[in-house]
Amino acid sequence: MSMKYRGLLRLTKRGPSNEDGWKFQLQYQGTMGEHTLDEALEKWAKRWGARATTTQTGV
């Protein structure tokens, strides 16, 4: 899931799209390097209550 839609980046511009199949062109901004991927996922999970998942390795 793209985290930009869940509050890690801010939507700064929304306008009509000139590409087929897309209604809008969206532009997002946010500070780069503000957090690591693990920190971003933790922030996202706290805000949106990410479900815990498990994977089977077959070992």
Sequence and secondary structure as in RCSB ss.txt:
>XXXX:A:sequence
MSMKYRGLLRLTKRGPSNEDGWKFQLQYQGTMGEHTLDEALEKWAKRWGARATTTQTGV
>XXXX:A:secstr
  GGGGTSSEEEEEEE  STT SEEEEEE  TTSS HHHHHHHHHHHH           
